[in-house]
Every structure is written in structure tokens, then in C-alpha cells.
Amino acid sequence: MIKHLIKPGFAVLLTILAAACDLIEPPFKQQAGQSGTADRKVLLEDYTGHTCVNCPTAALLSQNLKNLYGDRLIVMAVHAGYFARPQSAPFNADYRSQAGEAWDQFFNISANGNPNALINRLKNNTFWHFPPGNWATKVAEAMESEAAAKIELSANYNTTSRKLDITAKTTFLTALQGNFKLQVCLVEDSLVSAQRNNDPNAGPTPVIAEYVHRHVLREAVNGIWGDQILSNPQAGNSATKTYQLTLPAAYKHQHCSVVVFVYDAETYEVLQVEDKHL
């Protein structure tokens, strides 16, 4: 059964968490591998929907964390599940994607209520999702883990043909056991449409007529679960993948970015993530 997680004190919680975040001061830890160094970057996947009344508050929290960590935190808003379904105007926008719906079901996220997030797809006991009250702590913890890989990403876009060429080179910084995959996503920012809301700090209630949806997952470029790259890599092993797509006419290229992450095919844990604005 889908649940609305309506929490009257949620705005207060946001203020407390934002203040707590201020206690974490840069520079943040940089980890060295056996064949180089790389900043440990963290992926926060915010599962959301335009009829979820608590989601604008969670979006403010994720943006506060993004402002704190800068390019070391990559946020991807995944519109999926019941609250993301298009309804009658003004909630007729559809930001769902095939990958987002599949991930939502596999990780059992919106079925447990919105908002919830995956943080580096680390497992939370028997679950993968974390409620907003845990985001600040879990992101901070993930920032301190060792960078096991680095990603060199290029995204070359032709404004005339609307062709996008993506190259992602993954280099492992330490020897690992297992199979590893590369996931390539297209994200669009600043999509404006209506959003339900119960937090005056986030905007008008009960509806924000022109809400700015940030970091929206548009599609998984290389399929729902990405591509296999290496098995049992040694330090220094690398794999390069290239992709090309034509940007759909509905997407505004000036607001689009490519998000790429490497993950363990068995545990789904994200080892490293990178993004590049077009």
C-alpha cells in the first residue's frame, strides 16, 4: 500500500539538518588508491513525484547538501511510483522514465512512502532507501569512504544536429572482486510545472503552480542496468565506453547533464559517480 509520509515537524527537521551540515567543513577527505587519487563522489537518488506533499521539503534538503558538498555530491531526482503519475491539470506533467520506474520497484522505494532516497545504493539493513532524516548523516559517511575508482567523462553536444557523444573511462584504483557495471543517465534541470506541497518554507500550499523541478532523471542511456565493464579488476585496470544519442526535441540542452556511475553488479553499491553539463 502506498503511504503518504505526512510529518508536521518536517520543516523543523530540515532546519536542524541544514544547521548540522554547516558543522562539516571543507576540505573533505581525498582518498588515494594504489595507482592514483580521486575525490570520493556520492550519488543521492531522490525518489519523488509531483503529487507528493512532502517532496518539496526533501528537495530543499538535497539542495542544501548539494550546496555544502559542491560537485562531490551528485543529486538525481527520480520521478517514479504513484505520486509521479500524471493526473488532470495542473498535474499533467510526466517526468517518469523506464529506468526510474524499474529502479523504484526493484529497490521497493515509493511503496514504502515518499520521499525516500538511495545514497550510493548502499543497503540500509534490509532496505536500500533512507528517509530524509538520515540523508545528511549518510552522505557525510559516504564521503569518507575510499574512492575505489575514478571516471573521466566527456559529453560533446552539437547544437545543430542535437547529437550527443558521451565517452566514459573508468579506472580502478584498487584491486576488487566481482563484476562491475557502468550506468549512463541523462538528467534535465529546471523543469517547471505544478507540485503539491505542505511546507510554507518550500512555497505556496497546497499547490506550487510553477515549481522548479531540479536534477530530473530523463532516461538511462545504456539501459536500465547499464553495461558490464570489468570483472575482478586490478589496480590500474580501465575500461572505456562510448555512446551517442539524439537529444529529444522536448529537452532543453542548456539544462541537461550526463550522470555516469560505476557499481557492483551483485550488491548494487555505487563505487564512483561523475557528471558533466552539456
C-alpha positions in Angstrom: 0.0 0.0 0.0 1.3 3.4 -0.9 1.8 5.7 2.1 1.8 9.5 2.5 4.6 10.3 5.0 3.0 13.4 6.3 5.1 14.9 9.1 4.1 18.2 10.6 7.6 18.8 12.0 9.4 18.1 8.7 10.2 21.8 8.1 11.8 22.0 11.6 13.8 18.9 10.8 15.1 20.5 7.6 16.4 23.5 9.6 18.1 21.2 12.1 19.7 19.1 9.4 20.9 22.2 7.5 22.5 23.6 10.7 24.1 20.2 11.3 25.5 20.2 7.8 27.2 23.5 8.5 29.4 21.8 11.1 31.1 19.7 8.3 33.7 22.0 6.9 35.7 21.5 3.7 38.2 20.4 2.5 36.7 17.0 2.6 38.7 13.8 2.7 40.5 12.8 -0.5 41.4 9.1 -0.8 44.4 7.6 -2.5 44.3 4.4 -4.4 47.2 2.2 -5.4 47.5 3.8 -8.8 46.4 7.3 -8.3 43.9 9.5 -6.4 40.4 10.6 -6.9 37.8 12.5 -4.8 35.1 10.3 -3.5 31.9 11.4 -5.0 28.4 10.4 -3.8 25.2 9.8 -5.6 21.9 10.8 -3.9 18.8 9.5 -5.8 15.8 11.4 -4.5 12.6 9.4 -5.4 9.9 11.9 -5.8 6.6 12.8 -7.5 4.6 15.9 -8.2 1.7 14.9 -6.0 3.9 14.0 -3.0 3.2 16.8 -0.5 6.5 16.2 1.5 8.7 16.1 -1.6 9.5 19.8 -1.9 10.9 19.8 1.6 13.1 16.9 0.8 14.2 18.6 -2.4 15.3 21.6 -0.3 17.3 19.3 1.9 19.0 17.7 -1.0 19.8 21.1 -2.5 21.3 22.2 0.9 23.5 19.2 0.9 24.5 19.9 -2.8 25.4 23.4 -1.8 27.5 22.1 1.0 29.5 19.5 -0.9 29.5 21.1 -4.3 30.5 18.8 -7.2 31.3 16.0 -4.8 27.6 15.3 -4.3 25.5 14.5 -7.4 21.8 14.6 -7.0 19.4 12.8 -9.3 15.6 13.2 -8.8 13.8 10.1 -9.9 10.1 10.6 -10.6 8.5 7.2 -10.1 5.7 5.4 -8.5 2.1 6.5 -7.6 2.9 10.2 -6.8 4.7 10.7 -10.1 1.8 9.6 -12.3 0.2 12.3 -14.5 -3.2 13.4 -13.4 -5.7 16.1 -14.5 -4.3 19.6 -14.9 -2.3 21.1 -13.4 -0.6 17.8 -12.5 -0.5 16.5 -16.1 3.3 16.6 -16.5 5.0 13.2 -16.8 8.7 13.0 -15.7 8.7 9.3 -15.3 11.3 7.1 -17.1 11.5 3.4 -17.8 14.6 3.1 -15.7 13.2 5.2 -12.8 10.1 3.0 -12.7 12.2 -0.2 -12.7 14.5 1.0 -10.0 11.7 2.2 -7.9 10.1 -1.3 -8.0 13.3 -3.2 -7.6 14.5 -1.2 -4.6 10.9 -1.0 -3.2 11.1 2.7 -2.6 7.8 4.5 -3.2 5.9 1.5 -1.9 7.4 2.5 1.5 6.4 6.1 1.1 7.8 9.3 -0.4 10.2 11.0 -0.1 13.0 8.4 0.2 16.4 8.2 -1.3 19.1 5.9 -2.4 22.6 7.0 -1.2 25.3 5.3 -3.3 22.8 2.4 -3.4 24.1 1.3 0.0 21.8 -1.1 1.8 20.0 0.1 4.9 19.7 -3.1 6.9 17.1 -5.0 4.8 16.2 -1.9 2.7 18.1 0.3 0.3 16.1 3.5 0.9 16.8 6.2 3.5 14.2 8.7 4.8 15.2 12.4 4.7 16.1 12.4 8.4 19.1 10.2 7.5 20.3 11.9 4.4 22.8 14.3 5.9 24.5 11.7 8.1 24.6 9.0 5.4 26.0 11.4 2.7 28.7 12.5 5.2 29.6 8.9 5.9 29.8 8.0 2.2 32.1 11.0 1.6 34.6 9.5 3.9 34.8 6.1 2.2 37.7 5.2 -0.1 37.5 6.1 -3.7 37.9 2.7 -5.4 37.6 4.1 -9.0 37.7 7.3 -11.0 35.7 8.2 -14.0 36.9 10.5 -16.8 33.8 11.8 -18.6 33.3 13.8 -21.7 29.9 14.9 -23.2 30.1 16.7 -26.5 26.9 18.2 -27.8 26.2 19.5 -31.3 23.5 22.2 -31.1 22.7 21.9 -34.8 22.2 18.1 -35.1 21.3 17.7 -31.4 23.7 14.7 -31.3 25.3 14.0 -28.0 28.6 12.0 -27.9 29.5 10.5 -24.5 32.8 8.9 -23.5 33.3 7.4 -20.1 36.7 5.9 -19.0 36.6 4.1 -15.7 39.9 3.4 -13.9 40.0 1.2 -10.8 42.3 2.5 -8.1 42.5 -0.7 -6.1 42.0 -4.5 -6.8 38.4 -5.6 -6.4 36.5 -8.9 -6.6 33.2 -9.1 -8.5 31.6 -7.8 -11.7 31.2 -4.1 -12.3 28.8 -2.1 -14.4 28.6 1.4 -15.9 25.3 3.3 -15.8 24.9 6.3 -18.0 21.9 8.7 -17.4 20.6 11.9 -18.9 19.4 14.5 -16.4 17.5 17.7 -17.0 17.2 20.6 -14.6 14.7 23.5 -14.2 11.6 21.8 -15.4 8.6 23.9 -14.4 5.2 22.5 -13.5 2.8 22.2 -10.6 3.7 20.4 -7.4 1.7 19.6 -4.3 3.2 21.0 -1.1 2.5 21.1 2.6 5.6 23.2 3.7 5.3 27.0 3.6 9.1 27.2 3.6 9.2 25.4 0.2 6.5 27.6 -1.4 2.7 28.1 -1.5 0.5 25.5 -0.1 -1.3 23.2 -1.0 0.0 23.7 -4.6 3.1 25.4 -6.0 1.8 26.3 -9.5 5.2 26.9 -11.1 7.5 24.6 -9.1 11.1 24.2 -10.4 11.9 20.5 -10.6 15.7 20.0 -10.2 18.0 17.3 -11.4 15.3 15.2 -13.1 16.2 11.8 -14.5 15.1 11.8 -18.1 16.4 8.4 -19.3 19.1 5.7 -18.8 21.2 6.0 -22.0 22.5 2.4 -21.8 19.6 0.6 -20.5 18.0 0.0 -17.1 21.0 -1.7 -15.5 23.8 -0.4 -17.7 26.8 -2.2 -19.3 29.2 -4.7 -17.9 32.7 -3.2 -17.9 35.2 -5.4 -15.9 35.4 -8.4 -13.7 37.8 -8.8 -10.7 39.8 -5.6 -11.8 43.3 -4.9 -10.6 44.6 -1.5 -9.6 45.1 0.5 -12.8 42.7 -1.6 -15.0 40.5 0.6 -17.0 37.5 0.4 -19.4 36.2 3.0 -21.9 32.7 3.1 -23.2 31.2 5.4 -25.8 27.6 6.3 -26.5 25.7 8.5 -28.9 22.2 9.7 -28.9 20.0 12.4 -30.4 18.6 14.7 -27.7 14.7 14.7 -27.9 13.2 17.9 -29.0 11.4 18.4 -25.7 14.7 18.5 -23.8 16.5 21.9 -23.3 20.1 21.1 -23.8 21.3 24.1 -21.8 19.7 22.4 -18.7 20.9 18.9 -19.4 23.7 16.9 -17.9 25.1 13.4 -18.2 25.4 11.4 -14.9 27.6 8.3 -15.0 28.2 5.8 -12.2 30.1 2.6 -11.7 28.5 0.0 -9.4 28.9 -3.6 -8.1 26.6 -5.8 -10.1 25.9 -8.0 -7.1 25.5 -5.5 -4.3 24.4 -2.5 -6.5 26.7 -0.3 -4.4 27.9 2.7 -6.3 31.7 2.9 -6.3 32.1 6.3 -8.1 29.9 8.8 -9.9 30.6 11.7 -12.2 28.6 14.3 -14.1 29.1 16.6 -17.0 26.9 19.5 -18.1 26.3 19.8 -21.8 
